[in-house]
């Protein structure tokens, strides 16, 4: 089950059911089932504190993914998303907020599917896969 939470912000968005169905479809296409998957929407400061406390990274980021899966084919985890950072990214990239929001949501899911973005090559591959799945949502 996919659940959306707000942590320290008041964030409302439409298409919740469509987004959940899409994320489940992406997981399925990647060969996984979704167990308990939580998306926690928060501020830059909240996510920064998590980044420092749990990952020892003193940087701002748009997303942090924690994998709680115990079975290989099951996705379970907590995905923290800075809505402030997503808005800023969409402005910088000159994209619609909803498209950047979808990109970040699927990005976290892809991490739980085993994708990394540590190298430039891995990041490029991830962007390509994100784009492919965003097109599926939009079609």
N, C-alpha and C positions, 0 to 999 in steps of 0.2 A: 504494500500500500504506500502510495506517495502522499505525503502531507506537507503543506506549506505553512510556515510559521513566521510571525514577525517577532523580532527580539527587542530592539530598542527604538524602533521606528514605526510609523503608521503607514504601511504600504499596501495599497489596494490595486488589484489589476484584474482584467477580464480574462476570459478564456481558460479559467483554471482547469475545468474538466477536459478541454481539448489538449492543454499542455500535459496533463497527467497521462492521457491516452497516448499522446505522441511520445513521451518519454518511455512509456512501457513498450511501445512499438520499436523504438530505437534499441532498447535493451534486448528485445526479442530478435531483432535483425542482427545483433551482435552475439547472439547465442546465449542470452541470459534471461532469467526471470527476476522480477522485482519483488523483494521482500519488504522490509521496513526501510523506506527511504525518506529522509526528512530534509527539506530545503528550508533553511533558516535565513530570512532576509533581515539585514541589519545595517548599521552605519559603518562608515570608514573606521571610526575610532574603535568600535566594538570588534571588528574583524582584525584590526591592527593588534589589539590586545591578545587575541587568540593566536595570531601569527607569532608574536613575541613569546607568549607563555608556553605554547605547545610545540612550536616549530623552531624557536630561537632565531626567527627572521625579523629584523627590525625594519620592515618595509610594509607599504600599503599594497593591497592586492584586491582584485575583484572577487576572488573565490578561493575557498579552502575546502578540501574534501577529506573527510575521515572515513576510511573503509572499516565497516563493522561486520563484513561478510565472514561467515564460518563455513559456507559450502561454496565449492568452486563455481557452480553455475547460477548461484543466487547473488543478487546485488542487494546489499544493505549498507546504509551509511548515513552520515550527516554531512550536508553540503551547505556551507555558510556563504552567503552572497552579499557583498556590499552594494546596496542599491545606489548609493552616491557614486561609487566607482563605475558602475554600469552606465549611469547617466552621463558621467564625464567621458567615458570611452565612446559612447554613441555620438556625443558632440564632436570629439576629436576625430573620429573615423567618418563623420558625416553620414551616419546611418540612423535609421529609425530606432527609438528606444526599444520597441518590442523585438526587433530583430537582434539587437545586441543582448537583450535579456534572454532570448531563446538560445543564442550562442553560448552564453555563460551557463545556462541550465544544462544544456547538452554536454558542454565541456566537462562539468563535474561528473556527469553520468559516464562519459567516456573514460575518465580517470578510474572509475570503479570497474570498468570493463578491461582495464589493464593498459590503457594508453598513457604515455608520458609525454611531457613537453619540455624536457630538460635541455635537449640540444636543438639547434636551429632546424635540423632535419625533422626531428620528432614534432616540433611545434608546427612546421609547415604541413606535415601529414595530418596533424590534429585539426588544423584550420580547414583543410580540404574535406575531412570527414564531417566536421561541424557544418560546413556549407552544404554538403550533400543532404544531411538530415534536416537542415532548415528548409531546403527546397521541398522535402517530403511534407513538412508541416504546412507549408504555404500552398501546396497543390490540392 
